[in-house]
Amino acid sequence: MRLMRLVKGIGMCATTLVGFVLTFGCESAPETQQPITVSWKTPEFSFTPGTDAEQRRDDVIMTLLPYPYKAEDKMDIEDRERPPDFGETFADAGKKPEERSQYFTRRQVPRVVVVPESLAFQLKVNNNLERTLRLAGSTVRFKINGKSVPVPQTNYADLLAAVVVPREELDFPVYGPALTDIPMSANLIFQIFDVPTDVNQAGVVQKKTNFEWVLKYRMDEHSKQAPVTETKMVQRRR
């Protein structure tokens, strides 16, 4: 049964026109609250010995930086029908079925969403070549514990479409596998193959080179107490 969203607050009503029947709704009872534990996880990265965040291949410099993660509070809202109490039943007495109020409980359940929802990095590309650097044709790969992990190309499409003119530095977002699809801790390798690092005056690529970063990560667990709120609601018709 379709239930409309109601305006929060005792004595405040929301109105809507459903077909040709005017309806309005109000909170009908105080809220009840039950605390629960809300949990979430965020990754922490460290470069392994011998791997620098900034790497140079000929006249191309790339710097890989972990993306900052944010924990955002969200609320899931569930509306469940309930039987009317004595007073509500009395108020509906004598009304036609289509004129009677609808009674339900609104349950608000907190949760935390981590943004971004995947392994995420910012890649700085600095072009010291005399010619424009184009990364179309390069290949990106993620490995976790030595195994390649499939990642949609849309996760790093801006990087592969990069056009960096001489003496320019640009930043590109790079997203890996979803946080829900990876182990709690692992070795991570991020690779970019076939990056043009030598281009002649005619713009012809003379050399292509690979970049590789080896990191370790672990998922840090967080939690907090937050209330689940239940409120008796009424949708009236007249």
C-alpha positions as CSV (number, residue, x, y, z in Angstrom):
1,M,0.0,0.0,0.0
2,R,1.4,3.4,-1.0
3,L,2.2,5.6,2.0
4,M,3.2,9.2,1.5
5,R,6.2,10.8,3.1
6,L,5.1,12.9,6.1
7,V,6.4,16.1,7.6
8,K,8.4,15.5,10.8
9,G,7.1,17.2,14.0
10,I,4.1,16.9,16.3
11,G,1.1,18.8,15.0
12,M,2.6,19.4,11.5
13,C,0.8,17.8,8.6
14,A,1.6,17.1,4.9
15,T,-1.2,17.2,2.4
16,T,-1.5,15.5,-1.0
17,L,-4.2,14.8,-3.6
18,V,-4.5,11.1,-4.4
19,G,-7.0,10.6,-7.2
20,F,-9.8,12.9,-6.1
21,V,-9.3,12.3,-2.3
22,L,-7.6,14.9,-0.2
23,T,-5.3,13.2,2.4
24,F,-3.1,14.6,5.2
25,G,-0.9,13.0,7.8
26,C,0.5,13.8,11.2
27,E,2.6,12.2,13.9
28,S,0.2,10.6,16.4
29,A,2.5,9.6,19.3
30,P,5.9,10.3,20.8
31,E,9.0,8.6,19.3
32,T,10.7,5.6,20.9
33,Q,14.4,5.1,20.5
34,Q,16.6,2.0,20.7
35,P,20.4,2.4,20.5
36,I,22.3,0.2,18.0
37,T,26.0,-0.1,17.0
38,V,26.7,1.3,13.5
39,S,29.9,0.0,12.0
40,W,32.0,0.9,8.9
41,K,35.5,0.3,7.5
42,T,38.0,2.6,5.8
43,P,41.3,1.6,4.2
44,E,44.8,2.7,5.3
45,F,47.7,2.6,2.9
46,S,51.4,2.4,3.1
47,F,54.1,2.2,0.4
48,T,56.4,-0.8,0.7
49,P,60.2,-0.2,1.0
50,G,61.6,0.6,-2.4
51,T,58.4,2.2,-3.7
52,D,58.1,5.9,-3.8
53,A,54.8,7.8,-4.3
54,E,56.6,10.0,-6.9
55,Q,58.1,8.1,-9.8
56,R,60.0,9.5,-12.8
57,R,60.5,7.8,-16.1
58,D,62.6,9.9,-18.5
59,D,60.7,13.2,-18.7
60,V,57.4,12.0,-17.3
61,I,56.7,12.1,-13.5
62,M,53.7,10.4,-11.9
63,T,52.7,10.7,-8.2
64,L,50.2,8.3,-6.6
65,L,48.3,9.6,-3.5
66,P,45.6,7.7,-1.6
67,Y,42.3,9.5,-1.8
68,P,40.8,10.8,1.5
69,Y,37.8,8.8,2.7
70,K,34.7,10.3,4.3
71,A,32.1,8.6,6.5
72,E,28.7,9.9,5.8
73,D,25.6,9.4,8.0
74,K,22.6,8.0,6.2
75,M,19.1,7.0,7.4
76,D,17.0,4.2,6.1
77,I,13.2,4.8,6.5
78,E,10.8,1.9,6.8
79,D,7.0,2.4,7.0
80,R,5.0,-0.5,8.4
81,E,1.2,-0.8,8.7
82,R,-0.1,-1.1,12.2
83,P,-3.6,-1.7,13.6
84,P,-5.3,1.4,15.0
85,D,-5.6,1.8,18.8
86,F,-8.9,2.3,20.6
87,G,-9.1,6.0,20.0
88,E,-8.2,5.7,16.4
89,T,-10.8,3.0,15.8
90,F,-13.4,5.2,17.5
91,A,-12.5,8.2,15.2
92,D,-13.0,6.1,12.1
93,A,-16.3,4.6,13.2
94,G,-19.1,5.2,10.7
95,K,-16.7,6.1,7.9
96,K,-16.6,4.3,4.6
97,P,-13.5,2.1,4.0
98,E,-12.0,4.6,1.6
99,E,-12.5,7.4,4.1
100,R,-10.8,5.7,7.0
101,S,-7.3,6.8,8.1
102,Q,-4.3,4.6,7.5
103,Y,-2.1,3.8,10.5
104,F,1.6,2.9,10.3
105,T,4.9,3.0,12.2
106,R,7.8,4.8,10.7
107,R,11.2,3.2,11.6
108,Q,14.4,5.2,11.0
109,V,17.5,3.1,11.0
110,P,20.9,4.8,10.9
111,R,23.9,3.6,8.9
112,V,27.2,5.0,7.7
113,V,28.4,5.0,4.1
114,V,32.0,5.3,3.2
115,V,32.8,7.6,0.2
116,P,34.4,6.6,-2.1
117,E,33.1,3.1,-2.0
118,S,36.2,1.6,-3.6
119,L,40.0,1.7,-3.4
120,A,40.7,5.2,-4.6
121,F,43.8,7.3,-5.6
122,Q,44.7,10.6,-7.0
123,L,47.3,10.4,-9.7
124,K,49.4,13.4,-10.6
125,V,50.9,13.4,-14.1
126,N,53.7,15.9,-14.8
127,N,54.8,16.2,-18.4
128,N,58.4,17.5,-18.9
129,L,58.5,16.3,-22.5
130,E,58.8,18.8,-25.3
131,R,55.7,17.3,-26.9
132,T,52.1,16.6,-25.7
133,L,51.7,13.5,-23.6
134,R,48.7,11.3,-24.5
135,L,47.8,8.3,-22.4
136,A,45.3,6.8,-24.8
137,G,46.6,3.3,-25.4
138,S,48.1,2.8,-21.9
139,T,46.8,0.0,-19.8
140,V,45.9,0.1,-16.1
141,R,46.0,-2.9,-13.8
142,F,45.3,-3.6,-10.1
143,K,46.7,-6.7,-8.3
144,I,45.7,-7.8,-4.8
145,N,48.0,-10.4,-3.3
146,G,49.6,-11.0,-6.7
147,K,46.3,-11.7,-8.5
148,S,44.9,-9.3,-11.1
149,V,41.5,-7.8,-10.1
150,P,39.0,-6.9,-12.8
151,V,38.1,-3.2,-12.6
152,P,35.7,-1.4,-15.0
153,Q,37.6,0.9,-17.4
154,T,35.2,3.7,-16.4
155,N,37.0,3.7,-13.0
156,Y,40.0,5.3,-14.6
157,A,38.6,6.6,-17.9
158,D,39.8,10.2,-17.3
159,L,43.4,9.0,-17.0
160,L,43.3,7.1,-20.3
161,A,41.8,10.1,-22.0
162,A,44.5,12.4,-20.6
163,V,46.1,15.0,-22.8
164,V,48.9,16.8,-20.9
165,V,50.7,19.6,-22.7
166,P,54.5,20.3,-22.0
167,R,55.3,21.7,-18.6
168,E,51.8,20.9,-17.3
169,E,50.7,18.8,-14.3
170,L,47.2,17.4,-14.1
171,D,45.4,15.3,-11.5
172,F,43.3,12.3,-12.3
173,P,41.0,10.1,-10.1
174,V,41.7,6.4,-10.2
175,Y,39.2,3.9,-8.6
176,G,40.0,0.3,-8.0
177,P,37.8,-2.6,-6.8
178,A,34.9,-2.0,-4.3
179,L,35.8,-2.0,-0.6
180,T,33.2,-4.8,-0.1
181,D,35.0,-7.0,-2.6
182,I,38.6,-7.0,-1.1
183,P,40.2,-8.7,1.9
184,M,40.6,-6.9,5.2
185,S,44.4,-6.5,4.5
186,A,46.5,-7.3,1.5
187,N,49.4,-6.3,-0.7
188,L,48.3,-4.0,-3.5
189,I,50.0,-3.3,-6.8
190,F,48.9,-0.5,-9.1
191,Q,50.4,-0.5,-12.6
192,I,50.3,1.6,-15.8
193,F,51.7,0.1,-18.9
194,D,52.9,1.7,-22.1
195,V,53.2,5.3,-21.0
196,P,55.0,7.4,-23.8
197,T,58.1,8.8,-22.2
198,D,60.0,9.8,-25.3
199,V,58.5,11.7,-28.2
200,N,60.4,13.2,-31.1
201,Q,59.8,16.6,-32.6
202,A,57.4,15.1,-35.1
203,G,55.3,13.8,-32.3
204,V,56.1,10.2,-32.9
205,V,56.5,8.1,-29.8
206,Q,60.1,6.7,-29.5
207,K,59.7,4.9,-26.2
208,K,57.1,3.6,-23.8
209,T,57.7,2.8,-20.2
210,N,55.7,1.2,-17.3
211,F,55.0,2.6,-13.9
212,E,54.3,0.5,-10.8
213,W,53.5,1.2,-7.2
214,V,53.5,-1.5,-4.5
215,L,51.5,-0.8,-1.3
216,K,50.1,-2.5,1.7
217,Y,46.6,-1.7,3.0
218,R,44.4,-2.7,5.9
219,M,40.8,-2.0,6.6
220,D,40.4,0.0,9.8
221,E,37.1,-0.7,11.7
222,H,35.1,2.0,13.2
223,S,31.8,2.0,15.2
224,K,29.5,4.3,17.1
225,Q,26.2,4.2,18.9
226,A,23.2,5.7,17.2
227,P,19.4,5.4,17.9
228,V,16.8,3.5,15.9
229,T,13.7,5.7,16.0
230,E,10.1,4.5,15.8
231,T,7.2,6.8,15.5
232,K,3.4,6.1,15.2
233,M,2.1,7.8,12.1
234,V,-1.4,8.5,10.8
235,Q,-2.5,9.2,7.2
236,R,-6.0,10.7,7.3
237,R,-8.5,11.1,4.6
238,R,-11.4,13.6,4.3
